[in-house]
Amino acid sequence: MNLKLYTQTGVEYPLTTPSVTVGRENCDILLPQDTLVSRHHARFQVQGEVVTVTDLGSTNGTYINQVRLQPHIPQTIRVGDTVHIGNTTFTLRGDGGAGPTRAIGDMPVWQAPPPASWPSDAMEARPAWIPPTPVAGSVPYQAPAPAYGYPTKSKSTGMLLEIGIGLFALMGFGWIYAGQTSTGVVLVIVSLLLNLGYWFVAALTAGFSLLCTVPLQIAAVIISAWRLNSYMSKNPDKFH
């Protein structure tokens, strides 16, 4: 059986390779205009006639028949099942599906983004496959929080704040910029107290103690900046 994915717009993606990734960047199926899709969102894996879907830790999640997957745990799907990724609905089919065919890796037809406002019963942004009004008698479906497309914070700015200000005695501002406010505030307070102690000792020793305390300060800044860079690198959907 030749397995294929069909979207709600009729685009067809044949599953001809063992692994097919979906996302906004460097994936087999690209959805660059969909701000609800993460850079590396989900993966389809094919073994014979068995197809599994794995969410790759995306911000807004991957849904099989409107049930959200646990990140990094493969889930088997069958012919006829639907997989929701952002504003795109993929349906798994066998031979005989209709619709225009697009090779995996080609740019999909651009789709208009969700409207800026919704009816009063749908106050939050939601993918196109979620109806704005719940069906009577059913449990209201909770739409995932919207992603913001291209990350709004720069890794370079965070590193510049942490290293630049840190070398002038106050670490932690890079962490605050990165959204880790509690860690940043603790670092600011600790570095301020330590530097007050350094300058007090320097005054008593005619500045000779700075030969030891300045290298310690530089080492502390380097360690803090290195850990901050690791944190930002692990969150590519937040930092560019």
Contacts in CASP RR format, 6 or more apart in sequence:
PFRMAT RR
TARGET T0000
AUTHOR 0000-0000-0000
METHOD contacts of the structure
MODEL  1
MNLKLYTQTGVEYPLTTPSVTVGRENCDILLPQDTLVSRHHARFQVQGEV
VTVTDLGSTNGTYINQVRLQPHIPQTIRVGDTVHIGNTTFTLRGDGGAGP
TRAIGDMPVWQAPPPASWPSDAMEARPAWIPPTPVAGSVPYQAPAPAYGY
PTKSKSTGMLLEIGIGLFALMGFGWIYAGQTSTGVVLVIVSLLLNLGYWF
VAALTAGFSLLCTVPLQIAAVIISAWRLNSYMSKNPDKFH
1 49 0 8 1.000
1 94 0 8 1.000
1 95 0 8 1.000
2 14 0 8 1.000
2 94 0 8 1.000
2 95 0 8 1.000
3 14 0 8 1.000
3 15 0 8 1.000
3 46 0 8 1.000
3 49 0 8 1.000
3 51 0 8 1.000
3 79 0 8 1.000
3 92 0 8 1.000
3 93 0 8 1.000
3 94 0 8 1.000
4 12 0 8 1.000
4 13 0 8 1.000
4 14 0 8 1.000
4 15 0 8 1.000
4 92 0 8 1.000
4 93 0 8 1.000
4 94 0 8 1.000
4 97 0 8 1.000
5 12 0 8 1.000
5 13 0 8 1.000
5 15 0 8 1.000
5 20 0 8 1.000
5 29 0 8 1.000
5 44 0 8 1.000
5 83 0 8 1.000
5 90 0 8 1.000
5 91 0 8 1.000
5 92 0 8 1.000
5 93 0 8 1.000
6 12 0 8 1.000
6 13 0 8 1.000
6 90 0 8 1.000
6 91 0 8 1.000
6 93 0 8 1.000
6 97 0 8 1.000
6 99 0 8 1.000
7 13 0 8 1.000
7 88 0 8 1.000
7 89 0 8 1.000
7 90 0 8 1.000
7 91 0 8 1.000
7 108 0 8 1.000
8 88 0 8 1.000
8 89 0 8 1.000
8 128 0 8 1.000
8 129 0 8 1.000
9 109 0 8 1.000
9 111 0 8 1.000
10 98 0 8 1.000
10 99 0 8 1.000
10 100 0 8 1.000
11 99 0 8 1.000
11 100 0 8 1.000
11 101 0 8 1.000
11 102 0 8 1.000
11 108 0 8 1.000
11 109 0 8 1.000
12 97 0 8 1.000
12 99 0 8 1.000
12 100 0 8 1.000
12 101 0 8 1.000
12 102 0 8 1.000
13 20 0 8 1.000
13 29 0 8 1.000
13 90 0 8 1.000
13 102 0 8 1.000
13 104 0 8 1.000
14 101 0 8 1.000
14 103 0 8 1.000
14 104 0 8 1.000
15 44 0 8 1.000
15 46 0 8 1.000
15 51 0 8 1.000
16 104 0 8 1.000
17 28 0 8 1.000
17 46 0 8 1.000
17 104 0 8 1.000
18 45 0 8 1.000
18 46 0 8 1.000
18 47 0 8 1.000
19 28 0 8 1.000
19 43 0 8 1.000
19 44 0 8 1.000
19 45 0 8 1.000
19 46 0 8 1.000
20 28 0 8 1.000
20 29 0 8 1.000
20 43 0 8 1.000
20 44 0 8 1.000
20 45 0 8 1.000
20 46 0 8 1.000
20 104 0 8 1.000
21 27 0 8 1.000
21 28 0 8 1.000
21 29 0 8 1.000
21 40 0 8 1.000
21 41 0 8 1.000
21 42 0 8 1.000
21 43 0 8 1.000
21 44 0 8 1.000
21 56 0 8 1.000
22 28 0 8 1.000
22 29 0 8 1.000
22 31 0 8 1.000
22 37 0 8 1.000
22 41 0 8 1.000
22 42 0 8 1.000
22 43 0 8 1.000
22 44 0 8 1.000
22 85 0 8 1.000
23 29 0 8 1.000
23 30 0 8 1.000
23 31 0 8 1.000
23 37 0 8 1.000
23 38 0 8 1.000
23 39 0 8 1.000
23 40 0 8 1.000
23 41 0 8 1.000
23 42 0 8 1.000
23 85 0 8 1.000
24 30 0 8 1.000
24 31 0 8 1.000
24 32 0 8 1.000
24 34 0 8 1.000
24 37 0 8 1.000
24 38 0 8 1.000
24 39 0 8 1.000
24 41 0 8 1.000
24 149 0 8 1.000
25 32 0 8 1.000
25 39 0 8 1.000
25 40 0 8 1.000
26 39 0 8 1.000
26 40 0 8 1.000
27 40 0 8 1.000
27 41 0 8 1.000
27 105 0 8 1.000
28 104 0 8 1.000
28 105 0 8 1.000
29 104 0 8 1.000
29 105 0 8 1.000
29 108 0 8 1.000
30 105 0 8 1.000
30 107 0 8 1.000
30 108 0 8 1.000
31 37 0 8 1.000
31 41 0 8 1.000
31 85 0 8 1.000
31 86 0 8 1.000
31 88 0 8 1.000
31 108 0 8 1.000
32 107 0 8 1.000
33 110 0 8 1.000
33 111 0 8 1.000
33 113 0 8 1.000
34 86 0 8 1.000
34 87 0 8 1.000
34 88 0 8 1.000
34 111 0 8 1.000
34 113 0 8 1.000
35 113 0 8 1.000
35 146 0 8 1.000
35 147 0 8 1.000
35 148 0 8 1.000
35 149 0 8 1.000
36 60 0 8 1.000
36 86 0 8 1.000
36 87 0 8 1.000
36 125 0 8 1.000
36 127 0 8 1.000
36 144 0 8 1.000
36 146 0 8 1.000
36 147 0 8 1.000
37 58 0 8 1.000
37 60 0 8 1.000
37 85 0 8 1.000
37 86 0 8 1.000
37 87 0 8 1.000
37 88 0 8 1.000
37 147 0 8 1.000
38 56 0 8 1.000
38 57 0 8 1.000
38 58 0 8 1.000
38 59 0 8 1.000
38 60 0 8 1.000
38 147 0 8 1.000
38 237 0 8 1.000
39 236 0 8 1.000
39 237 0 8 1.000
40 56 0 8 1.000
40 58 0 8 1.000
41 55 0 8 1.000
41 56 0 8 1.000
41 58 0 8 1.000
41 61 0 8 1.000
41 62 0 8 1.000
41 85 0 8 1.000
41 86 0 8 1.000
42 53 0 8 1.000
42 54 0 8 1.000
42 55 0 8 1.000
42 56 0 8 1.000
42 58 0 8 1.000
42 62 0 8 1.000
42 83 0 8 1.000
42 85 0 8 1.000
43 53 0 8 1.000
43 54 0 8 1.000
43 56 0 8 1.000
44 51 0 8 1.000
44 52 0 8 1.000
44 53 0 8 1.000
44 83 0 8 1.000
45 51 0 8 1.000
45 52 0 8 1.000
45 53 0 8 1.000
45 54 0 8 1.000
45 74 0 8 1.000
50 76 0 8 1.000
51 76 0 8 1.000
51 77 0 8 1.000
51 78 0 8 1.000
51 92 0 8 1.000
52 74 0 8 1.000
52 75 0 8 1.000
52 76 0 8 1.000
52 77 0 8 1.000
53 62 0 8 1.000
53 64 0 8 1.000
53 69 0 8 1.000
53 74 0 8 1.000
53 75 0 8 1.000
53 77 0 8 1.000
53 83 0 8 1.000
54 62 0 8 1.000
54 69 0 8 1.000
54 72 0 8 1.000
54 73 0 8 1.000
54 74 0 8 1.000
54 75 0 8 1.000
55 61 0 8 1.000
55 62 0 8 1.000
55 69 0 8 1.000
55 70 0 8 1.000
55 71 0 8 1.000
55 72 0 8 1.000
55 73 0 8 1.000
56 71 0 8 1.000
56 72 0 8 1.000
57 71 0 8 1.000
57 72 0 8 1.000
58 71 0 8 1.000
58 85 0 8 1.000
58 237 0 8 1.000
59 144 0 8 1.000
59 145 0 8 1.000
59 147 0 8 1.000
59 237 0 8 1.000
60 86 0 8 1.000
60 144 0 8 1.000
60 145 0 8 1.000
60 146 0 8 1.000
60 147 0 8 1.000
61 68 0 8 1.000
61 69 0 8 1.000
61 71 0 8 1.000
61 85 0 8 1.000
61 144 0 8 1.000
62 68 0 8 1.000
62 69 0 8 1.000
62 83 0 8 1.000
62 84 0 8 1.000
62 85 0 8 1.000
63 69 0 8 1.000
63 83 0 8 1.000
63 84 0 8 1.000
63 85 0 8 1.000
64 75 0 8 1.000
64 77 0 8 1.000
64 81 0 8 1.000
64 82 0 8 1.000
64 83 0 8 1.000
64 84 0 8 1.000
65 81 0 8 1.000
65 82 0 8 1.000
66 82 0 8 1.000
66 84 0 8 1.000
66 141 0 8 1.000
68 144 0 8 1.000
69 75 0 8 1.000
77 83 0 8 1.000
77 92 0 8 1.000
78 92 0 8 1.000
79 92 0 8 1.000
79 93 0 8 1.000
79 94 0 8 1.000
80 91 0 8 1.000
80 92 0 8 1.000
80 93 0 8 1.000
81 91 0 8 1.000
81 92 0 8 1.000
82 89 0 8 1.000
82 90 0 8 1.000
82 91 0 8 1.000
83 89 0 8 1.000
83 90 0 8 1.000
83 91 0 8 1.000
83 92 0 8 1.000
84 90 0 8 1.000
84 127 0 8 1.000
84 129 0 8 1.000
86 127 0 8 1.000
86 144 0 8 1.000
87 111 0 8 1.000
87 114 0 8 1.000
87 127 0 8 1.000
87 128 0 8 1.000
87 129 0 8 1.000
88 111 0 8 1.000
89 129 0 8 1.000
102 108 0 8 1.000
114 125 0 8 1.000
114 126 0 8 1.000
114 127 0 8 1.000
114 128 0 8 1.000
118 124 0 8 1.000
118 125 0 8 1.000
118 126 0 8 1.000
118 132 0 8 1.000
119 132 0 8 1.000
119 133 0 8 1.000
121 132 0 8 1.000
121 133 0 8 1.000
122 132 0 8 1.000
122 133 0 8 1.000
122 143 0 8 1.000
124 143 0 8 1.000
124 145 0 8 1.000
124 146 0 8 1.000
125 143 0 8 1.000
125 146 0 8 1.000
126 132 0 8 1.000
126 143 0 8 1.000
126 144 0 8 1.000
127 143 0 8 1.000
127 144 0 8 1.000
130 141 0 8 1.000
130 143 0 8 1.000
134 140 0 8 1.000
134 141 0 8 1.000
147 237 0 8 1.000
150 240 0 8 1.000
151 236 0 8 1.000
151 237 0 8 1.000
151 238 0 8 1.000
151 239 0 8 1.000
151 240 0 8 1.000
152 238 0 8 1.000
153 177 0 8 1.000
153 178 0 8 1.000
153 238 0 8 1.000
153 239 0 8 1.000
153 240 0 8 1.000
154 239 0 8 1.000
154 240 0 8 1.000
155 229 0 8 1.000
155 232 0 8 1.000
155 233 0 8 1.000
155 239 0 8 1.000
155 240 0 8 1.000
157 177 0 8 1.000
158 174 0 8 1.000
158 177 0 8 1.000
158 178 0 8 1.000
158 228 0 8 1.000
158 232 0 8 1.000
159 174 0 8 1.000
159 225 0 8 1.000
159 228 0 8 1.000
159 229 0 8 1.000
161 172 0 8 1.000
161 173 0 8 1.000
161 174 0 8 1.000
161 176 0 8 1.000
161 177 0 8 1.000
162 171 0 8 1.000
162 172 0 8 1.000
162 173 0 8 1.000
162 174 0 8 1.000
162 175 0 8 1.000
162 221 0 8 1.000
162 224 0 8 1.000
162 225 0 8 1.000
162 228 0 8 1.000
163 221 0 8 1.000
163 225 0 8 1.000
165 171 0 8 1.000
165 172 0 8 1.000
165 173 0 8 1.000
165 174 0 8 1.000
166 172 0 8 1.000
166 173 0 8 1.000
166 191 0 8 1.000
166 217 0 8 1.000
166 221 0 8 1.000
166 224 0 8 1.000
167 217 0 8 1.000
167 218 0 8 1.000
167 221 0 8 1.000
169 191 0 8 1.000
169 192 0 8 1.000
169 195 0 8 1.000
169 217 0 8 1.000
170 188 0 8 1.000
170 191 0 8 1.000
170 192 0 8 1.000
170 195 0 8 1.000
171 184 0 8 1.000
171 187 0 8 1.000
171 188 0 8 1.000
171 190 0 8 1.000
171 191 0 8 1.000
171 220 0 8 1.000
171 221 0 8 1.000
171 224 0 8 1.000
172 183 0 8 1.000
172 184 0 8 1.000
172 185 0 8 1.000
172 187 0 8 1.000
172 188 0 8 1.000
172 191 0 8 1.000
172 224 0 8 1.000
173 184 0 8 1.000
173 188 0 8 1.000
174 184 0 8 1.000
174 228 0 8 1.000
175 181 0 8 1.000
175 183 0 8 1.000
175 184 0 8 1.000
175 187 0 8 1.000
175 224 0 8 1.000
175 228 0 8 1.000
176 184 0 8 1.000
176 185 0 8 1.000
176 188 0 8 1.000
178 228 0 8 1.000
178 231 0 8 1.000
178 232 0 8 1.000
178 239 0 8 1.000
180 231 0 8 1.000
187 224 0 8 1.000
191 217 0 8 1.000
191 220 0 8 1.000
194 217 0 8 1.000
195 217 0 8 1.000
198 209 0 8 1.000
198 210 0 8 1.000
198 213 0 8 1.000
198 217 0 8 1.000
201 209 0 8 1.000
201 213 0 8 1.000
202 208 0 8 1.000
202 209 0 8 1.000
202 210 0 8 1.000
202 213 0 8 1.000
232 238 0 8 1.000
232 239 0 8 1.000
233 239 0 8 1.000
END
